[in-house]
Amino acid sequence: MRILTSFALAFGMALATPIAGLAQILPLNDISAYLNRLQTAQGEFTQINDDGSISTGTIYIKRPGKVRFEYNPPESALVVAGSNTVVIYDRKSNEPPESYPLARTPLSIILASNVNLGAANMVTGHSFDGTATVVTAQDPENPQYGNIQLKFTGNPVELRQWIINDGNGGQTTVVLGDLQQGGDLPNSLFDTGTPGKAPSR
C-alpha cells in the first residue's frame, strides 16, 4: 500500500523584480516563532505520494509531538503520531500496524516542543521562490533520516506545504488547505494504542 511506503513545484522569479522577491523572504526567527505559537490546528490536505498517486484527507496537529492523518476513501490508512511514536494503520488489513520512532521522520522537526530553525546545521536551504519562503531542514545530529522542505507565505505567516525526503530516497508532498488554528483537540485523537474515529467538527 502506497501510504505505508511513502511517509516541486518551482516558481521562477521575474528577472525584473529580484530585489522585491528577496524582500519578501521570511526570517527564520519569524518562522520558528510561528511554529512555536502553533499549538493546535486542523484542516484538509492533499498528499502527492512517491509513486505520483494522490491522496486526500484531514490532518490534526497538536504540538508538541502529535499529528494525525485521516485519509479519505478509497484509502484505508490512518497515521497517528503520539508518545514519540508514529503508527500506520491499514484499517482494511488484518496485519498489525507498522510503527517507528517519531524522531526518525523529518516531520519531528516542526513537532518539537521548541522549534529553533537557527540551530547549527539544521537549515540547509532558505530561499524565496516568488510565491513563498522555502526552508529545507534536517535533524543536524541525524541527517541520514532525510529532510523536510517547508513552504510558508507571509502577512501573516502560514504553513502551506511540506515535502518530506526520507532517508531511503522517497518523497512525499503534503499540500495544506486553510488550517483552523486553536481549539481543543482531545489527546485520544493521538492515542497510538486506540486509534478511534475522530469526532465530528
Summary of the structure (lengths in Angstrom):
residues: 201
radius of gyration: 16.9
end to end distance: 28.8
largest distance: 58.3
contacts: 577
relative contact order: 0.22
helix: 17%
strand: 38%
